[in-house]
Amino acid sequence: MHRSGIVNSVAIVGLVIGLTGCAGLPGQTALSTEPDIQAAAALITPKVLPQENASYFVEFRAGMSVFPGHSYFVHGVLAADGTIQEQSDPIGFYPWLGPIGGVTLGWLAIPGSTEPDPADTKTPTVETYRVQLTPQQHASLLDFIKDWRRTAGPWNLVFNNCNDFAAAAARAVGLRAPEGLSAVPPYLHIRKMRTLNAS
């Protein structure tokens, strides 16, 4: 089924549902903790290969590329001054039917995908949380991505969505992740993740 094949009337109902559960705050301003986040997004590279003695990072992001918001992450290599030297494509867990399919059919089990969505690099990021990784942690993250792509199961708006994917990735590198917050707006999910790992 093609994304454009979803009936408009069903889409409107889904948008109303999405507004009540996952929409961001009206008039919300950018909350990015990294001032150069948009400049870094313009330098996306297809993949990040293991490098000897590299300083790696993972950055969890919440953006508004789709309604009602989306959480995902990028990973890569940091330069000696802490700036991004090499960065992956955005990696998230998306409903295969697209955002409209997600909010209209999201209470069902529908196919999910981790294929990058270019929209994630073109729209505002409202929350970020960056962590430096050891080579071992970065290897664990790469293993996690491969495993998720094989075993993730269907996408569900409440029980197996982009927030669940980001939380599982965080745990894969030894971070704390929010529990029971799958259905909150993504920016709150990433903010809670930062708070949990602050101490």
C-alpha atoms as one frame of an Amber mdcrd trajectory, in Angstrom:
protein
   0.000   0.000   0.000   1.455   3.349  -1.034   1.587   6.149   1.533  -0.579
   8.398  -0.630  -3.319   5.792  -0.701  -4.607   6.520   2.804  -8.087   8.043
   2.786  -8.221  11.729   3.776 -11.097  11.337   6.209  -9.239   8.643   8.133
  -6.151  10.856   8.178  -8.082  13.697   9.794  -9.293  11.423  12.588  -5.739
  10.230  13.113  -4.426  13.773  13.312  -6.910  14.555  16.055  -5.784  11.460
  17.960  -2.158  12.423  17.479  -2.800  15.935  18.750  -4.075  14.575  22.041
  -1.195  12.177  22.613   2.069  13.216  20.983   1.939  16.806  19.764   4.505
  19.309  20.940   3.594  22.405  22.913   2.076  25.292  20.927   4.665  27.941
  20.126   7.458  25.763  21.450  10.914  27.209  20.814  14.030  25.281  19.915
  15.559  23.553  22.904  18.709  22.223  21.245  21.629  21.808  23.628  24.074
  21.943  20.711  24.104  25.326  18.917  25.690  23.851  15.794  23.138  21.062
  15.441  21.689  22.244  12.119  25.148  22.831  10.618  26.143  19.303  11.640
  23.002  17.881  10.061  24.085  19.297   6.706  27.182  17.081   6.789  25.416
  13.727   6.992  27.455  10.812   5.673  26.007   7.420   4.690  27.803   5.365
   7.328  30.448   5.556  10.012  33.136   2.911   9.805  35.191   1.814  12.832
  38.396   3.830  13.159  41.406   3.114  15.320  41.762   5.438  18.351  38.653
   7.393  17.320  36.461   9.333  19.723  32.876   8.302  18.997  29.538   9.800
  19.970  25.831   9.129  19.823  23.348  11.983  19.774  19.681  11.389  20.489
  17.392  13.920  18.849  13.746  14.868  18.835  12.491  16.703  15.806   9.355
  17.754  14.019  10.099  16.199  10.632   6.805  14.328  10.913   3.661  14.992
  12.878   3.443  14.725  15.876   7.227  14.526  16.291   9.949  11.943  16.012
  12.864  10.686  18.114  15.954   9.243  16.456  19.718   9.312  16.791  22.893
   9.841  14.823  26.339   8.522  15.671  29.833   9.175  14.444  33.317  10.437
  15.145  34.345  13.559  17.047  37.323  15.700  16.146  39.911  16.573  18.790
  38.065  19.822  19.581  34.797  17.958  20.201  33.069  18.963  16.973  31.483
  16.393  14.689  33.987  15.022  12.202  31.888  12.250  10.692  28.215  11.501
  11.182  25.760   8.790  10.206  22.403   9.222   8.575  19.513   9.671  11.028
  18.504   6.305  12.468  15.005   5.900  13.838  12.065   3.544  13.841   9.363
   4.720  11.451   5.951   3.371  10.467   6.393   1.959   6.976   3.106   3.587
   5.924   4.488   7.025   6.766   3.438   9.551   9.424  -0.229   9.620   8.401
  -0.339   5.836   8.490   1.321   5.934  11.893  -1.221   8.188  13.559  -4.255
   6.631  11.847  -3.343   2.951  12.136  -0.812   3.184  14.943  -2.915   1.260
  17.455  -2.484  -1.751  15.174   0.708  -3.671  14.505   1.987  -2.231  11.228
   5.331  -2.753   9.476   8.197  -0.601  10.729  11.374   0.603   9.058  14.761
   1.968  10.132  15.576   3.384   6.719  16.709   7.037   7.061  14.120   9.726
   6.494  15.759  12.731   4.753  13.166  14.989   6.378  14.935  14.504   9.707
  17.867  16.581   8.419  15.738  19.362   6.961  13.431  20.305   9.808  14.071
  21.792  13.257  15.532  19.696  16.040  13.861  20.658  19.308  15.832  18.525
  21.767  19.220  16.790  21.712  21.332  14.686  24.033  24.905  13.881  22.965
  27.144  11.340  24.710  30.756  10.467  23.955  31.291   6.730  23.408  34.233
   4.425  23.771  35.096   2.212  20.781  33.474  -0.698  22.639  30.256   1.251
  23.220  30.184   2.325  19.590  30.592  -1.303  18.503  27.681  -2.216  20.799
  25.578   0.477  19.150  26.342  -0.889  15.681  25.422  -4.391  16.858  22.187
  -3.042  18.325  21.213  -1.425  15.018  21.801  -4.687  13.145  19.854  -6.698
  15.720  16.915  -4.270  15.754  16.624  -4.396  11.985  16.345  -8.192  12.214
  14.123  -8.572  15.269  12.240  -5.317  15.955   8.815  -6.606  15.021   5.952
  -4.333  13.959   5.655  -0.621  14.700   2.939   0.457  17.144   2.059   3.996
  18.229   2.005   3.069  21.925   4.013  -0.112  22.463   6.833  -0.164  19.897
   7.589   3.241  18.438  10.465   5.671  17.866  10.795   6.422  21.595  11.155
   2.716  22.348  13.846   2.468  19.680  15.801   5.417  21.093  15.516   4.017
  24.625  16.747   0.586  23.524  19.706   2.188  21.737  20.578   4.125  24.890
  20.538   0.951  26.985  22.734  -0.788  24.394  25.553   1.659  25.179  25.032
   1.535  28.943  22.842   4.616  29.417  19.688   4.899  31.457  16.500   5.302
  29.466  12.947   6.328  30.373  10.577   3.527  31.340   6.904   3.565  30.438
   7.095   6.793  28.433   6.608   5.414  24.931   3.600   7.597  24.172   4.961
  10.950  25.361   6.066  13.600  22.854   9.574  12.736  21.630  11.145  15.957
  22.919  10.039  15.057  26.457  11.399  11.545  26.038  14.874  12.796  25.041
  14.826  15.427  27.793  13.992  12.741  30.371  16.832  10.589  29.053  19.292
  13.435  29.602  17.986  13.994  33.133  18.296  10.303  34.024  21.955  10.258
  32.975  22.927  13.594  34.517  23.880  12.134  37.907
